[in-house]
Amino acid sequence: MDSLMHLHLFAAIAWIGGSIFMFILGITLTDKQKQKEVYPHVGPIFGYYELASLFLLVTTGVSLIWTNGLLDLLFTDDNSEVMNFLRAKLWIVASVVLATAVHFYIALKTNDIPRTNIENFISRGSSLFIFFANLFILHYAIMIRSIL
């Protein structure tokens, strides 16, 4: 189980670190021409790296829930602090997975062509949501770990 936890932590570092990098890149790279030069090259590499990290996070997370006997408790009226934190974390994780799917779809669809205003709004909005949601997920993970 320790190796599963370490793998989960490694994937979290990769996922969150990557989202912080892209967030900072998006803020600092304001020149539209430079964006057109950078994003078509960095975006796909980063996207697949992030998808692998997210897949690893979700699979190790489910495995950790399963091996620690928490799956059944998720669907009971157990209102312990750990279970409430875990439920909150899982709702945010589900939202991040959905936002990532939407963002990835738009990114793939528009990698070599200009985006419409709505695609731009949804893509940037989902990125911003993912960035801040990651911080809440990290908060809940720290709270759960501090209790256990």
C-alpha positions in Angstrom: 0.0 0.0 0.0 2.9 2.4 0.6 4.0 2.1 -3.0 0.4 2.8 -4.1 0.4 6.0 -2.0 3.8 7.0 -3.4 2.5 6.5 -6.9 -0.5 8.6 -6.1 1.6 11.4 -4.6 3.9 11.3 -7.7 1.0 11.6 -10.0 -0.4 14.5 -7.9 2.9 16.3 -8.1 3.0 15.8 -11.9 -0.7 16.9 -12.3 -0.6 19.9 -10.0 2.9 21.0 -11.0 1.9 20.8 -14.6 -1.2 22.9 -14.1 0.7 25.5 -12.2 3.3 25.7 -15.1 0.6 26.1 -17.7 -1.2 28.6 -15.6 1.9 30.7 -15.3 2.7 30.3 -19.0 -0.8 31.5 -19.8 -0.5 34.6 -17.7 3.0 35.6 -18.8 2.8 34.7 -22.5 0.5 37.6 -23.5 1.9 38.2 -27.0 -0.6 36.5 -29.4 2.1 35.7 -32.0 4.2 33.9 -29.4 1.2 32.0 -28.1 0.6 30.8 -31.7 4.2 29.6 -31.9 4.4 28.0 -28.4 1.0 26.4 -27.7 0.8 24.1 -30.8 4.1 22.6 -29.8 3.8 22.5 -26.0 0.1 21.9 -25.7 -0.1 18.4 -27.2 3.0 17.2 -25.3 1.7 18.7 -22.1 -1.9 17.4 -22.7 -0.9 13.8 -23.0 1.4 14.1 -20.0 -1.4 15.5 -18.0 -3.9 12.9 -19.1 -1.5 10.1 -18.1 -1.0 11.8 -14.7 -4.8 12.2 -14.2 -5.4 8.6 -15.2 -2.7 7.5 -12.7 -4.2 9.7 -10.0 -7.7 8.4 -10.5 -6.7 4.7 -10.7 -4.4 4.9 -7.7 -7.0 7.0 -5.8 -9.7 4.4 -6.4 -7.3 1.6 -5.4 -6.4 3.4 -2.2 -10.1 3.9 -1.4 -10.7 0.2 -2.1 -7.8 -1.2 -0.2 -8.5 0.9 2.8 -12.1 -0.3 3.0 -13.5 3.2 2.4 -15.7 2.4 -0.6 -18.6 1.1 1.4 -18.3 4.0 3.9 -18.7 6.5 1.1 -22.2 5.4 0.5 -23.3 5.4 4.1 -24.4 8.1 6.5 -20.9 8.1 8.2 -20.3 11.8 8.8 -16.9 11.5 10.3 -14.4 14.2 9.4 -12.4 11.9 7.2 -15.4 10.7 5.2 -16.7 14.3 4.8 -13.4 15.4 3.5 -13.1 12.4 1.2 -16.5 13.0 -0.3 -15.8 16.7 -0.8 -12.5 15.8 -2.5 -14.1 13.2 -4.8 -16.8 15.7 -5.9 -14.1 18.2 -6.9 -12.1 15.4 -8.6 -15.1 14.4 -10.6 -15.6 18.1 -11.6 -11.9 18.4 -12.6 -12.1 15.2 -14.7 -15.2 16.6 -16.5 -13.5 20.0 -17.0 -10.4 18.3 -18.3 -12.4 16.3 -20.8 -14.0 19.5 -22.1 -10.7 21.4 -22.2 -8.9 18.5 -24.0 -11.7 18.2 -26.5 -11.5 21.8 -27.4 -7.7 21.7 -27.5 -7.7 18.7 -29.9 -10.4 20.2 -32.1 -8.7 23.6 -32.4 -4.9 22.8 -32.2 -4.2 24.0 -35.8 -7.1 26.4 -36.3 -8.2 29.6 -34.6 -10.8 29.2 -31.8 -14.1 30.8 -31.7 -14.8 33.2 -28.9 -16.9 30.7 -27.1 -14.3 28.0 -27.5 -11.7 30.4 -26.1 -13.9 31.3 -23.2 -14.7 27.6 -22.3 -11.0 26.6 -22.8 -9.6 29.4 -20.6 -12.5 29.0 -18.1 -11.9 25.3 -17.7 -8.2 25.8 -17.3 -8.8 28.4 -14.6 -11.3 26.1 -12.9 -8.9 23.2 -13.0 -6.1 25.2 -11.5 -8.1 26.5 -8.5 -9.9 23.2 -8.0 -6.5 21.4 -7.8 -5.7 23.6 -4.8 -8.9 22.6 -3.1 -8.2 18.9 -3.8 -4.7 19.3 -2.4 -6.2 21.0 0.7 -8.6 18.1 1.3 -5.9 15.5 0.7 -3.7 17.2 3.3 -6.6 17.3 5.8 -7.4 13.6 5.2 -3.7 12.6 5.6 -3.4 14.7 8.8 -6.3 12.8 10.4 -5.0 9.4 9.3 
